[in-house]
Amino acid sequence: MRIASVLKLVEFHKATFKYIMQKVITIVAVLLAVASAELHRVPLLKVENFVKTRGNIKAEVEHLRAKYGLPQTSSSNHEHLSNFVNMQYYGVISIGTPAKDFKVLFDTGSSNLWVPSKKCSSYACKVHNEYDSRASSSYVANGTRFSIEYIKGNLSGFLSTDTVNVNGLSIANQTFAEATNEPGTHFNHAKFDGILGMGYQSISNDKVVPPFYKMVSQGLVKNPVFSFYLTRNGTSSNGGELIFGGSDPSLYKGNLIYVPVSKQGYWQFTMAGASVDGYSLCDDCQAVADTGTSLIAAPANAYELLSEILNVDEEGLVDCSTVSSLPVITFNIGTGKFTLTPTDYIIKFEKYCMPAFQYMGTDFWILGDVFSGKYYTEFDLGNNRVGFAPVV
C-alpha cells in the first residue's frame, strides 16, 4: 500500500508540474506576443546585385563631407556621384490623403524628411515619385524656403505639412520639404525618392520637428526608441528591419550594451577606445552611429596608423592576397568589445580590395553600415543613449 501511495503521489506531482509548466509557457508566450505587438516594423530594402566600385566609395566620402559640413576635395565629379546612393538601406512611407508611397533612406545622420515635389524641374525628380499637394486633402501649406548643402549645389525647395504614414504609424501634421531642385546627378540613379532624417531636432534645417519626435508626442509608439537590424547578405526585398518602439531580442545575441549620447545632434557618444594589432587607435574618442553611410570614417591619426598597419597604398588599396592575414580591429564601447574582421571591413570590387575606413577631416569616428551591419543598434531618445549587440 505504501508503494502504491508513493507512486500515486509521484504521478500527482508530475501532473501538477506539467500543468504549471504549461501555464508558464502560455504566460510567457502571451507576454512575448504583447511585447512584439508594441514594436512597429518597417522592412528595409537593398539594391539588388549592386557591386561597389572605387568611384562609389569616393563619391560617398564626398557626400559625407557635405553632410557633416566638411571641405570638399577637388577630385569629385558628377560621374562619381551618380551612384553613391546605391549603397544604402531604404524603406517605404506614404504621404497625403489618399496616401502616396515614397521610398526613403532612413538616416540617423540627418534630421529632415524630404521628397521630390511635383513642382520640381530636375531630372532626378522626374524619374522618382513626386509629391503633389493638390492631390492630398490633408495638405496644409507652409511655404518656408528649404535648402540642404550637397557636393555640387543645394537641394532646395519649400516646406509643406501633411499626414505621413510609416508602415501603419500615421503621423498627423508632419512638416517636410518638397524638393524643387536636386543638384547635379547625385540622385538620378537613386533607388529611393528622398531621405527621412532620424537625428536630433537640434540639427534639423529650419528646426522642423523630425518624424520620430512626432511619433512620440502623438503617442504612436509606447517607448521613444527605434532600432536597426541590417542584413549584410540580404536580398533586395529583405535588407533587414527598422523597428519603432523598442528592440527585438531575437535579432541580437546577449544584452544590448549602452553608452550615453555625449552631444545631442548626431547620435554621438564617447567610445572608450579602439585598437588594432596591439596598437591604440584612440582613447576616450567621440563616435557617431550613422545609418546613412556604409563606410567608417576615422580621425587623422587613427587613419594614418590604420593605413600603415593594413599596408594601404597611395591609391587607397590593399593587396587582395594579404586580406586573410590582416588584423582584427576592436572598438571598446561601454563595457563591451566590438570587433571587425578583414571580411567585415575590406570592400572587394573587380580585382581590387579597399578598406572601408576613410579619412574625411573629422576629429570623431563615423560608424556606418560596415559596423551596424554586424551590430544591432538601438537609438533611445527617451534616455539619450545608444545600444549595441551582435546580430544573430
N, C-alpha and C positions, 0 to 999 in steps of 0.2 A: 504493500500500500504506500509505503514511504517513497519508493522509487517512482511509482505511478504519479504520486503527488508532485514530486520534484520535476518529472517530465512535463506535467501539465503546467506547472509554474514557469518552466523554461519556454514552453510554447506560447504561454500568455505574454511573457516579456518580449519574445521575438515579434509577436503580432503587434504589441504596443509600440515597440521600437520602429517597426516598419511603418506603422500608421503615422508616428511622429515625423519620421524622415520624409514621408510623402507630403505631409503638411508643410514642412520646412522647404522642400523643393518647390512646392506650389507658391509659397510666400516669396521666396527668392525670385522665382520666375515673374511674379506679379511686380515686384519691386524693380526688376530689370526692365520689364516692359514699360513701367511708368517712367523710369529714368530715360529710356530710349525715346519714349513719346515726347519728352521735353526737349529733345535735340532736333534741330531742323537742318536737314542735309541738302547741300547743293552739289550735284555731281560735277566734277571737273573734267574738262576735255583736253586732249593734246593734239598737236598736229601730226597727222598720220604720215609715216615714212619720211619724216624730216631728218635731214643729215646736216649737222653743223659744218660750217666752213670757217676758215680764218677770217673772212670778211664779216661773217655773222658775229664772231667774237669781238672784233674791232668795233663793229657797229654798236654792240651792246655796251661796250666800255664808254663810247661817246654818248650813248643815251643816258647812262648812269651819271656821267659828268654833268649833263644838262639837268638831270633830275635832282641832283644834290647841289646844284649851283656852283660847279667847279669849272675852271678854264678848259676850253676845248683844245684838242691837238689840231695841228694844221693839216693832218693827213686824212681827215674824214671826208667822205664824198657820198653823193646820192646813192650810187650803186651799193656801197657797203651798207647803207642804212636801210635799204629796201626790205631786208629780211630779218632784222634783229628781233622783231616782234614774234617770229615763229617759234621762239624757244620758250614760250610761256604757257602757263595753265590758265584756262578761262572757263566761264560758265554762263548760263543763260538767266537773264532777268527780263521783266516786262515793264513797260511804262505806258500810262494812259488808260482811258476808258473809251472804247474797248482796248484791251491790252495788246501792245505790240512787242514782240520779242527782240532782244538785243543780246549779243554775245559780248561779255565784258571780261577784262582782265582784273581779277581781284588782287589789289596791290597794297600791301601794308607799308610801302614806302611813299605813299602819297595819300591825300585825304579828300579828293573831289571826285564826284561822279560826272562824267561827260559822255555824250553820244553824238553822232553826226546829226545835223539838222537838215530838214527838208529845204531850208533856205541856203544851204552850203553849195558853193560852185566848184569846190575842189574835186579832182578825180577820185580821191580816196573816199569821199562821202558817197559818190555816185555808185561805187561798187560795194557799198555796205548798207545795212539797214539804216534808214533815216527817220528821225522823229518829226512828226507833223502835228503841230499843236492844234491845227484846225480840225483834225480828225478825233480829238480827245475832248469829251465832255467834262472831264475833271481838271483840265488845264487851267492854270492861273498865271497870268502874265507877271513878269518881273522886269526884264529888260536891262538889268545891270550888265555892263560890258565885262567880259571874262577873257583871261589870257594866261597861257602856260608857256614857259620858255622851253623850246626844243632845239635840236642841234642846228637846223637850217632855217630857223624862224619861229614865230609864235603860233601855237594852236589857239585860235581866238574864236570868240562867239559872244553869246549873251546868256544870262541866267533865266530859267523858267521853273515853274513849280507844277508838279503833277503827282499822281499816285504811282509809286514804284513797288513792284511785286518781286520778291526774291524767293522763288520756289515755295510759294504759299504764304510768305510773310508779307502782308500788304501794308506798305508804309504810306500813310496819308501825308499830303502836303510836303513832299520831298523836293527841295530845291536842287537843281542840277544844271549843267551847262549844255547848251546846244552849240555844237561846234559848227561855225560857218566857214572856217578856213583851216585846213590841215596841211602843214608845211611840207615842202619837198616831196619826196617819195616815201617818207617814213612809213605811212600806214596803208599804202597802196595794196600790198600783198598780205596785210594782217588778216589772221583768221578770226579776229574778234573785231567788234564795231567800236567799242570805247573802253574806258577804264573806270572801275569803281574803287576809289581810294578807301583804305581801312586804317590809316594812321590817325593820330590825334588831331582834334579840331584846330589846334594851335598852328598847324602848317597848312590848313585849308585856305586856298585862294578865296579872298573876299569873306573869310571867316564863315563860309557856308557850313551848316551843321551836316556832318557826314551821315550817310545812311545808317550805319550801325548805331550811332548815337540816337537816331530817331527810333530805331527798333527798340532800344532800351527804354526811352522816355514814353513810348506808346504802349509799353507792356507786351510787346510781341515775343520777347524771349524771357524766360524765367531768370536766367543769370546773364550778367553783362560780360559774356565770354564767347569767343569764337576760336576755332582751331582748324589747322590744315593737316590733311593726310595726303601726301603726294606719292603717286606710284611712279618710280623712275623707269620701270619697264612696262608701263601700262599701254593701252591702246588709245586710238583717237576718241573712242566713246567711253573709256574708263581710265581717267587720269588721276583719280583719287576723289577726295571729298573736302568741301568746306563745310564745317559744322557750326551752326549758330546755337548758342545757349549752353555750351559746355564742351566736353570732350568724350570720346568713345574709348574706354579702356581696352576694348577688344582689338583696337588698331595699333596699340603700342605695348611694349614689354615693361613690366615693373611699374614704378610710380613716376609721375612727372617730377622733374627737378626744377624748382622755381628760382628766379632771380628778379629782384625789383627793377622796375624801369627807372633809369637814372636821369633821363631827360624826356619829358613828355612832348614829343613832336613826332619823330620816327619812333619805332619800338626799340629804343636804345637802352642798353644795360651794361653793367660793368662785368667784364669777363676776367676771372681770377688770373688766367694766364693761357698761353699757347706755347707749344714746343714741337720740335721736330728733330729726330735723330740725336737726342740728348742736349740739344741747344734750345735756349729760351727765345721765343719769338716776341713775347711781351709779358708784362706783369701788370695786373690791375688796369687792363686796357678796355676801351669802350668798343662796343659792337652793336650792330643794328640787324634785326631779323627782317629780311626784305623778301616777300614772295613775288615781287615784281621783277626779279632778275634771276638768271640761272647761275651767275658767277659768284666768286668770293673776292671781294676787294680787300687788300691788306695795306697797312701804312707803309711808308717808305722803308724803314729799317727792316721790318719783318719781310717785306717783299724782296729786298736785296739778299737777305740771308736765305730765304726760300729758293731764290733763283740760283744761288751759289750751290746749295746742297743738292738741288734737283738737277743741276748742270744745265740750266736753261740757256740756249744760245741767243745770239743777237736778234734772231727772228722771233724770239719768244717760244721756241720749240724745244722739245726734249727728244732724245734718241729713243724710238719706239722699242728697240731691243733691250733697253735698260728699265722699262716700266715695272716689270715684275720685281726688280730689286730696289725700287725706290722706297723711302721710309714712310712709316705711318705718321700722320700729323694729328696731334692731340690738342683739343680745346678744353680747358678747365672752366666749367660754368657751374656756379654754385658749388654743390658738393659732388658733382659728377664729372666724369671724364668722357668726352665725346670724340671719337676717333674717325679719321677719314683715311682710307687706304688708297693706294695708287688707282685702283679700279674706280674709286669714288671721284677722285679729283683730276684724273687725266682724261681729256677730251680727245677722242680719236676721229680723224677725218681723212679720207683718202689714204695716203701713206704717211701721214704726219701725226704727231702727238703734241698736245699743248696742255699745260696746266690750267686749271680753271681759276687759279689765283692771278689777279691782275692788280696793277697799281693805278690809281686814278687821282692821287693828290689828297686823299683824305687822311686824317690822323686817327681814324677809327676803322674797324673792320665792318664789312657788309657781308652778312651771311645769306646767300641766295639759295636757290633750289638745290644746288650741289650738296648743301648742308641739310636743308629741310626735307629733301627727298629721302634722307636716311633717318632723320629725327623728327618725329611727330612734334608739332609746335602749337602750343596754346597761348592765346593772347587774352589776358584777363584785364579788361578795362576797369572793372569794379575794384580790384586790388592793385592795379597798376603794376603788373608783373608778367613775365613771360615764362612758360614752362616747356621743357624738352624731355623726350623719352625716345628710345629706339623704336622704329616702326616694326610691326610684326612682319 
